[in-house]
Amino acid sequence: MKRTYIEGLKSGKVMIKGWVHEMRGLAKLKFLLIRDMSGMIQCVVKGEELMKAVDDLSLESVVEISGEIKEANVKAENARDDVELVVESIVVLNKAEKLPIHVNEKTINTDLSKRLDNRFLDTRKPKVGAIFNIRSKMLQAVTDFYSSKKFKLINTPKITTIGLESGAESFEVKYFKDKAVLAQSPQFYKQMFVMGGFERVFEIGAVYRAEKSNTTRHLTEFTGADFEMGFIEDETEVMDIIEEMFKETLGVVKKECAFDLEKLNVDLMIPKKIPRVPMSELKEYLKTKGKKLSEDDDLDSEAERMIGEYALEKYGEEFIFVTNYPWEVRPFYHMKPENDPKGTRSFDLLWRGVEIATGAQREHRVDVLRKQAKEKGMKIPKIYEDIFRYGSIPHGGVGFGLDRIIQRMLNLDNTREAVLLPRDPTRLTP
């Protein structure tokens, strides 16, 4: 008999394969919860021989079960509530040893560090599995969205010689007889291929920052979702694309991951219209709340949190674009407004009071780039300067932290929960 996935069970005689999630017993009846990649089902075990086989099982043992699908009599948590499987045969494919962490706990109480040490077991938990089902769907939805907008998917090097992210430390690597760094951003390469005639490009890939930030928001390796687009009028076109992306992709997740969102008790709010507010205006608001920042100051985490509360209270939105960041805290390649030499045509996107994306219109005029780099006390690498010397076009783009997006979406306490195998200043394994 051919295997059927649990989500596809309807009626008749079937055979399933999966892990033993839970075992319960009565005098003449036993219940097994069996889990596969698609879901969970309650299996009813009757008969002396079958009951004895169940007695020899351990949690997370791998089994092959054949039987008949019947209408469910009892609802089991996280399992299908419409049908159950009356067992006719059980084959133990692999008996599990004593588990180092609980897999069937109703509320996840195990220390996060211990969970990460045993991540391949941790992901078997229905609630943890739900996180990564949603992450997978979000990643696919983002890819589909950009493809539909004529963006080309590119893959850029992660071993390079240049880094363009101001203030970010790089991981050095030995590259045969030379020194190289792990890429902090695909920024240079995105711009290269916008100028290379593609006009619109995007990439989803690893990004590296050698920063000793032991916070719930930062990782040394994270997944970036970046795009760059040419022939724009200004940065508002970039924000338009971002806003449309979140409306569409969150809508896909809400519709197609409803069961997983329910497991996590998440009611996903789709943005209607994301407000766009200059930083100077928001600093005035913060001042009224006792938070004073200078003209050239960046936003700290407290300020972001307060702005998130402001967006929800005034606009009824969880998202907010903070626009016109001061030149002092932005990289040299961000364009300045013609009438504001202290500002930039840049923005951050905040979600529930946490920054999840940074974007801008880039400076494409090579003479202005040289001038702005000099203002920052740096010299532009020739390899970067060259891409603007042979017919550069107005362009802009954004970099997202996908891990942080999932963390905000699902109300997770720590970004590490949204990453299969997170890397931070203290964790290099598994």
Residue pairs with C-beta under 8 A, 6 or more apart in sequence:
1 13
1 14
1 15
1 66
2 15
3 15
3 16
3 17
4 14
4 15
4 16
5 16
5 36
5 37
5 38
5 39
6 16
6 18
6 34
6 35
6 36
6 38
6 39
6 40
6 41
6 80
7 38
7 39
7 80
8 38
9 16
9 41
9 69
9 80
9 83
9 85
10 69
10 83
11 69
11 83
12 68
12 69
13 66
13 67
13 68
14 66
14 67
14 68
14 69
14 85
15 64
15 65
15 66
16 34
16 36
16 41
16 64
16 65
16 66
16 85
17 36
17 62
17 63
17 64
17 65
17 93
18 34
18 35
18 36
18 62
18 63
19 34
19 35
19 36
19 60
19 61
19 62
19 63
19 124
20 32
20 33
20 34
20 57
20 58
20 59
20 60
20 61
20 62
20 63
20 96
21 33
21 34
21 35
21 40
21 59
21 60
21 103
21 104
22 31
22 32
22 33
22 59
22 76
22 104
23 30
23 31
23 32
23 33
23 54
23 57
23 59
24 30
24 31
25 31
25 54
28 46
29 44
29 45
29 46
30 44
30 45
30 51
30 54
31 42
31 43
31 44
31 45
31 74
31 76
32 42
32 43
32 45
32 54
32 57
32 65
32 87
33 40
33 41
33 42
33 43
33 76
33 78
33 79
33 104
34 40
34 41
34 43
34 63
34 65
34 85
35 124
35 126
39 79
39 80
40 76
40 78
40 79
40 80
40 126
41 79
41 80
41 83
41 84
41 85
42 72
42 74
42 76
42 79
42 80
42 84
42 85
43 65
43 67
43 84
43 85
43 86
43 87
44 70
44 84
44 85
44 86
44 87
45 51
45 54
45 87
45 90
46 86
46 87
50 87
50 89
50 90
53 90
53 92
54 90
56 92
56 95
57 63
57 92
57 95
58 95
58 96
58 97
58 98
59 96
59 99
59 103
59 104
60 96
60 99
60 103
60 121
60 124
61 92
61 94
61 95
61 96
62 92
62 93
62 94
62 96
63 90
63 91
63 92
63 93
64 90
64 91
64 93
65 85
65 87
65 89
65 90
65 91
66 87
66 88
66 89
67 85
67 86
67 87
67 88
67 89
68 85
68 86
68 88
69 83
69 84
69 85
69 86
70 83
70 84
70 85
70 86
71 82
71 83
71 84
72 80
72 81
72 82
72 83
72 84
73 84
74 84
75 81
77 106
78 126
78 263
99 121
100 114
100 118
100 121
101 110
101 114
101 115
101 118
101 121
101 122
102 109
102 110
103 121
103 122
103 124
103 125
104 125
105 125
108 115
108 125
108 127
108 128
110 122
112 414
112 416
112 417
115 122
115 128
116 122
116 416
116 421
116 422
116 427
116 430
117 430
119 420
119 421
119 430
122 128
123 129
123 132
123 420
126 263
127 263
127 264
128 417
130 257
130 259
130 260
130 261
130 263
130 264
131 260
131 264
131 406
131 410
131 412
131 417
131 418
132 420
133 257
133 260
134 253
134 257
134 260
134 261
134 264
134 406
134 409
134 410
135 402
135 406
135 418
137 252
137 253
137 256
137 257
138 249
138 253
138 402
138 405
138 406
138 409
139 204
139 225
139 402
141 248
141 249
141 252
141 253
142 204
142 225
142 245
142 249
142 402
143 153
143 204
144 252
145 244
145 245
145 248
145 249
146 153
146 202
146 227
146 245
147 153
149 200
149 241
150 199
150 200
151 200
151 201
151 202
151 227
151 229
152 193
152 198
152 200
152 201
152 202
153 201
153 202
153 203
153 204
154 186
154 189
154 190
154 193
154 198
154 201
154 202
154 203
155 203
155 205
156 183
156 186
156 189
156 190
156 203
156 205
157 183
157 189
158 182
158 183
158 205
158 206
158 208
159 173
159 175
159 180
159 181
159 182
159 183
160 180
160 181
160 182
160 183
160 188
161 178
161 180
161 181
161 383
162 181
162 188
162 381
162 383
162 384
163 170
163 181
163 183
163 184
163 185
164 184
164 185
164 187
164 188
164 331
164 333
164 384
165 184
165 185
165 187
165 209
165 331
166 330
166 331
166 332
166 376
168 184
168 185
168 209
168 210
168 211
169 209
169 210
169 211
170 181
170 182
170 184
170 208
170 210
171 181
171 182
171 208
171 210
171 220
172 179
172 180
172 181
173 179
173 180
173 181
173 182
174 180
182 208
183 206
183 207
183 208
184 207
184 208
184 209
185 207
185 224
185 226
185 399
186 203
186 205
186 207
186 224
186 226
187 226
187 333
187 397
187 399
188 383
188 384
189 203
190 201
190 203
190 226
190 227
190 228
190 397
191 228
191 333
191 362
191 387
191 395
191 397
192 387
193 201
194 200
194 201
194 228
194 229
194 230
194 393
194 395
195 230
195 387
195 388
195 390
195 391
195 392
195 393
195 395
199 229
199 230
199 231
199 393
200 227
200 228
200 229
200 230
201 227
201 228
202 225
202 226
202 227
202 228
203 224
203 225
203 226
203 227
204 223
204 224
204 225
204 226
204 402
205 223
205 224
206 221
206 222
206 223
206 224
207 221
207 222
207 223
207 224
207 399
208 220
208 221
209 218
209 219
209 220
209 222
210 220
211 218
211 220
211 425
212 425
213 424
213 425
214 424
214 425
214 426
216 413
216 414
216 415
216 416
217 301
217 354
217 404
217 407
217 415
218 415
218 424
219 403
219 415
219 416
219 419
219 422
219 423
219 424
220 423
220 424
220 425
221 422
221 423
222 401
222 402
222 403
222 404
222 415
222 419
223 401
223 402
223 403
223 419
224 399
224 400
224 401
224 402
225 399
225 400
225 401
225 402
225 405
226 397
226 398
226 399
226 400
227 241
227 397
227 398
228 362
228 395
228 396
228 397
229 237
229 238
229 241
229 395
229 396
229 397
230 393
230 394
230 395
231 393
231 394
231 395
232 238
232 361
232 394
232 395
232 396
233 394
234 345
234 361
234 396
235 323
235 335
235 345
235 346
235 347
235 359
235 360
235 361
235 396
236 276
237 396
238 359
238 360
238 361
238 396
238 397
238 398
239 274
239 276
239 321
239 347
239 359
242 349
242 357
242 359
242 398
243 271
243 273
243 274
246 271
246 274
246 319
247 270
247 271
250 268
250 270
250 271
250 409
251 270
253 261
253 268
253 409
254 261
254 268
254 270
261 267
261 268
264 410
264 411
266 409
266 410
266 411
268 409
269 318
271 317
271 318
271 319
272 316
272 317
273 315
273 317
274 317
274 319
274 320
274 321
274 349
275 311
275 314
275 315
275 317
275 319
275 320
275 321
276 320
276 321
276 323
276 347
277 320
277 321
277 322
277 323
278 322
278 323
278 324
279 299
279 322
279 323
279 324
279 325
279 326
280 295
280 324
282 307
282 310
282 322
283 293
283 295
283 297
285 307
285 310
286 292
286 293
286 303
286 306
286 307
287 293
289 306
291 302
291 303
291 306
293 299
293 303
295 326
295 342
296 326
296 328
296 329
296 342
297 326
297 329
298 325
298 326
298 329
299 307
299 322
299 348
299 355
301 354
304 350
304 353
304 354
304 355
305 353
305 354
306 353
307 320
307 322
307 350
307 353
308 318
308 320
308 350
308 351
308 352
308 353
308 354
309 353
310 320
311 317
311 318
311 319
311 320
311 350
312 318
318 351
318 352
319 349
319 350
319 351
320 349
320 350
321 347
321 348
321 349
321 350
322 347
322 348
322 349
322 350
323 346
323 347
324 337
324 340
324 343
324 344
324 345
324 346
324 347
325 334
325 343
325 344
325 346
325 347
325 348
326 342
326 343
326 344
327 334
327 336
327 341
327 342
327 343
327 344
328 342
330 344
330 346
330 360
331 376
332 363
332 369
332 372
332 373
332 375
332 376
332 378
332 380
333 362
333 363
333 369
333 372
334 344
334 345
334 346
334 360
334 361
334 362
334 363
335 344
335 345
335 360
335 361
335 362
335 363
335 364
335 396
336 343
336 344
336 345
336 363
336 372
337 343
337 344
337 345
344 360
345 360
345 361
345 396
346 358
346 359
346 360
346 361
347 358
347 359
347 360
348 355
348 357
348 358
348 359
349 355
349 356
349 357
349 358
349 359
349 398
350 356
351 405
351 408
351 409
352 408
354 404
354 408
356 400
356 401
356 404
356 405
356 408
357 398
357 399
357 400
357 401
358 398
358 399
359 396
359 397
359 398
359 399
360 396
360 397
360 398
361 394
361 395
361 396
362 395
362 396
362 397
363 369
363 372
364 388
364 392
364 393
364 394
364 395
365 388
365 392
366 385
366 388
366 389
366 392
369 380
369 385
369 388
370 380
370 385
373 379
373 380
403 415
403 418
403 419
403 422
404 415
404 418
406 412
406 418
407 414
407 415
407 417
407 418
410 418
412 418
415 422
416 422
416 424
421 430
